Amino acid sequence: MSGSSALARTLKNPMRPALLAASKSQGLEAFSQRFAFTRAVVSRFVAGYALEDVLPAVAELLASRFVSVDYLGENVRELEQAKATVQAYLALLDGLGALRDELAGRGLVLADGAVEASIKLSAFGQSLPDGQEIALAGAREVCAKAAEVGALVTVDMEDHTTTEATLSAVRALRRDFPWTGTVLQSYLRRTEADCREFAAPGSRIRLCKGAYQEPGSVAYQEKDEVDASYKRCLAILFGGGGYPMAATHDPAMIVEAGRLANGRADSFEYQMLYGIRADEQARLAAERARVRTYVPYGEQWYGYFVRRLAERPANLVFFLRALFGR
Ligand SMILES: Cc1cc2nc3c(=O)[nH]c(=O)nc-3n(C[C@H](O)[C@H](O)[C@H](O)COP(=O)(O)OP(=O)(O)OC[C@H]3O[C@@H](n4cnc5c(N)ncnc54)[C@H](O)[C@@H]3O)c2cc1C
C-alpha cells in the first residue's frame, strides 16, 4: 500500500485498519463472546445463533426473494472443528430441504436456485496441514447434500493468500457439481483475469468489492479504483454468458448491474447482506428483480460482525451507542 493511498483510506474511515486487525484477534473474540449486550447488537447482522433460530428468518425472506445461508466460522485450527463445520452444514441443508417442503405444503413453491448455502474453506480446514484436501473433501460432502435437497452452494472468498487455493478447489468442485458458485473480489488486481476465466456459460459468479485488509501489491487501495474495477468486472461477467451475482449495497453498482442486464431480470441476481439496506432489498424484490439475501447464523459471529463494523463508520456508532446504553 502506498503511504498516500493508505492515508486517504484511513481518513475516510479512521477505524478501518484497526477493526480489520481486530477481526482476526482470538483474544478479543473470546472477550466479546462473554457479554450478553453484544448479542443484542450482533442480531442486527446475524439472523440467529442456532439452526432453529435461523430457519424462521429464512422462511420469511423466501416469501419474496432467494437466500444464501452461511454457518458462521472461519480459520479453524483443529481437524475436529473442520469436521464439526461440515456436520453443521449437512444439518443446515437438511433443515433447508425440510423448510422447502413445508413451504410447498403452505402453497409457496420455491423457484429453482432459491436456496443456497455459502461456505468458507478456512472453516473446512483449509489452513491445516493437508488442509486443501481436507477442505475439498468437506466441500464435496456439502455439495452432494445440497444436490440431494435441491439447494446450491457458493464458496466465499477470503483474504488474498487463499485466492488461488480457493479457485482451484472451485474448479475441482465444478467438475462434479457444475452449479457451484464462487466469489471474486473487485479490489484484487487479478480479478479481471479471473472474471474472464469464470465468465462462461453455466458459471455462477458472485462479484463483491472485498472485505479484508489487503496490501497495495495485490489490491487497489482507493474506493474509486475498486469501484471502477467492479464495473469492468461486471461487464466481463455479463458479457460471458454465465450467471452474474452482483453482491453490493452500493447504489452506483446496483444501477450498473441493472443497465448491463438490459431488462433480463432472470439472467442475474442482486445479493445483499442480512440487515443491510433492507429497504433497498425490498424495493428491488418488489420490482421483480432477483434478490438474494446472505443470511449468517451461528455462535462464531465475531470476525463477520467486526468486518461489517469496519465497512461503515455509522455501524460502529450504532454498536457504541448500544454498548453505552444510549
Ligand atoms: C451477498 C454478499 C456476499 C459477500 N461475500 C463476500 C466474500 O465472500 N468475500 C469478501 O471478501 N466479501 C464479501 N462480501 C462483502 C463485500 O466484499 C463488501 O465488503 C461489502 O459488501 C461492502 O461493499 P459494498 O459493495 O456494499 O460497497 P461500499 O462501497 O462498501 O458501500 C456502498 C454503500 O453501501 C452501503 N453499505 C455498505 N456496507 C454497509 C454496511 N456494512 N452497513 C450499512 N450500509 C452499508 C452504504 O450506503 C455505502 O455507502 C459480500 C457481500 C455481499 C453483499
The ligand as an SDF file (V2000), in Angstrom:
LIG
                    3D

 53 58  0  0  0  0  0  0  0  0999 V2000
  -24.0520  -11.2630   -0.5540 C   0  0  0  0  0  0  0  0  0  0  0  0
  -22.6710  -10.8060   -0.2000 C   0  0  0  0  0  0  0  0  0  0  0  0
  -21.6650  -11.7380   -0.0670 C   0  0  0  0  0  0  0  0  0  0  0  0
  -20.3600  -11.3190    0.2210 C   0  0  0  0  0  0  0  0  0  0  0  0
  -19.3620  -12.2510    0.2240 N   0  0  0  0  0  0  0  0  0  0  0  0
  -18.0860  -11.8370    0.3920 C   0  0  0  0  0  0  0  0  0  0  0  0
  -16.9860  -12.7290    0.2650 C   0  0  0  0  0  0  0  0  0  0  0  0
  -17.1550  -13.9410    0.0110 O   0  0  0  0  0  0  0  0  0  0  0  0
  -15.7350  -12.2350    0.4310 N   0  0  0  0  0  0  0  0  0  0  0  0
  -15.4910  -10.9160    0.7050 C   0  0  0  0  0  0  0  0  0  0  0  0
  -14.3280  -10.5080    0.7990 O   0  0  0  0  0  0  0  0  0  0  0  0
  -16.5170  -10.0480    0.8490 N   0  0  0  0  0  0  0  0  0  0  0  0
  -17.7790  -10.4740    0.7010 C   0  0  0  0  0  0  0  0  0  0  0  0
  -18.8140   -9.5630    0.8030 N   0  0  0  0  0  0  0  0  0  0  0  0
  -18.5520   -8.2100    1.3740 C   0  0  0  0  0  0  0  0  0  0  0  0
  -18.1490   -7.2320    0.3050 C   0  0  0  0  0  0  0  0  0  0  0  0
  -16.8750   -7.5730   -0.1980 O   0  0  0  0  0  0  0  0  0  0  0  0
  -18.0830   -5.8000    0.8680 C   0  0  0  0  0  0  0  0  0  0  0  0
  -17.1860   -5.7410    1.9270 O   0  0  0  0  0  0  0  0  0  0  0  0
  -19.4060   -5.2350    1.3400 C   0  0  0  0  0  0  0  0  0  0  0  0
  -20.4770   -5.7220    0.5910 O   0  0  0  0  0  0  0  0  0  0  0  0
  -19.3880   -3.7030    1.2440 C   0  0  0  0  0  0  0  0  0  0  0  0
  -19.1900   -3.2940   -0.0840 O   0  0  0  0  0  0  0  0  0  0  0  0
  -20.3430   -2.6270   -1.0000 P   0  0  0  0  0  0  0  0  0  0  0  0
  -20.2550   -3.1910   -2.3580 O   0  0  0  0  0  0  0  0  0  0  0  0
  -21.6380   -2.8240   -0.3370 O   0  0  0  0  0  0  0  0  0  0  0  0
  -19.9270   -1.1210   -1.1710 O   0  0  0  0  0  0  0  0  0  0  0  0
  -19.3310    0.0240   -0.2360 P   0  0  0  0  0  0  0  0  0  0  0  0
  -18.5740    0.9220   -1.1300 O   0  0  0  0  0  0  0  0  0  0  0  0
  -18.6230   -0.5630    0.9460 O   0  0  0  0  0  0  0  0  0  0  0  0
  -20.6490    0.7400    0.2860 O   0  0  0  0  0  0  0  0  0  0  0  0
  -21.5470    1.4170   -0.5550 C   0  0  0  0  0  0  0  0  0  0  0  0
  -22.7710    1.8230    0.2260 C   0  0  0  0  0  0  0  0  0  0  0  0
  -23.4650    0.6620    0.6820 O   0  0  0  0  0  0  0  0  0  0  0  0
  -23.9570    0.8460    1.9960 C   0  0  0  0  0  0  0  0  0  0  0  0
  -23.2500   -0.0900    2.8980 N   0  0  0  0  0  0  0  0  0  0  0  0
  -22.1400   -0.8050    2.6060 C   0  0  0  0  0  0  0  0  0  0  0  0
  -21.7520   -1.5770    3.6450 N   0  0  0  0  0  0  0  0  0  0  0  0
  -22.6150   -1.3200    4.6300 C   0  0  0  0  0  0  0  0  0  0  0  0
  -22.7460   -1.8020    5.9490 C   0  0  0  0  0  0  0  0  0  0  0  0
  -21.8820   -2.6990    6.4780 N   0  0  0  0  0  0  0  0  0  0  0  0
  -23.7760   -1.3390    6.6870 N   0  0  0  0  0  0  0  0  0  0  0  0
  -24.6530   -0.4540    6.1710 C   0  0  0  0  0  0  0  0  0  0  0  0
  -24.5670    0.0480    4.9270 N   0  0  0  0  0  0  0  0  0  0  0  0
  -23.5840   -0.3760    4.1640 C   0  0  0  0  0  0  0  0  0  0  0  0
  -23.6820    2.2800    2.3270 C   0  0  0  0  0  0  0  0  0  0  0  0
  -24.7770    3.0550    1.9110 O   0  0  0  0  0  0  0  0  0  0  0  0
  -22.4750    2.5950    1.4970 C   0  0  0  0  0  0  0  0  0  0  0  0
  -22.3260    3.9590    1.2300 O   0  0  0  0  0  0  0  0  0  0  0  0
  -20.1070   -9.9500    0.4580 C   0  0  0  0  0  0  0  0  0  0  0  0
  -21.1190   -9.0080    0.3320 C   0  0  0  0  0  0  0  0  0  0  0  0
  -22.3800   -9.4100   -0.0100 C   0  0  0  0  0  0  0  0  0  0  0  0
  -23.4450   -8.3850   -0.1830 C   0  0  0  0  0  0  0  0  0  0  0  0
  1  2  1  0
  2  3  1  0
  2 52  2  0
  3  4  2  0
  4  5  1  0
  4 50  1  0
  5  6  2  0
  6  7  1  0
  6 13  1  0
  7  8  2  0
  7  9  1  0
  9 10  1  0
 10 11  2  0
 10 12  1  0
 12 13  2  0
 13 14  1  0
 14 15  1  0
 14 50  1  0
 15 16  1  0
 16 17  1  0
 16 18  1  0
 18 19  1  0
 18 20  1  0
 20 21  1  0
 20 22  1  0
 22 23  1  0
 23 24  1  0
 24 25  2  0
 24 26  1  0
 24 27  1  0
 27 28  1  0
 28 29  2  0
 28 30  1  0
 28 31  1  0
 31 32  1  0
 32 33  1  0
 33 34  1  0
 33 48  1  0
 34 35  1  0
 35 36  1  0
 35 46  1  0
 36 37  1  0
 36 45  1  0
 37 38  2  0
 38 39  1  0
 39 40  1  0
 39 45  2  0
 40 41  1  0
 40 42  2  0
 42 43  1  0
 43 44  2  0
 44 45  1  0
 46 47  1  0
 46 48  1  0
 48 49  1  0
 50 51  2  0
 51 52  1  0
 52 53  1  0
M  END
$$$$
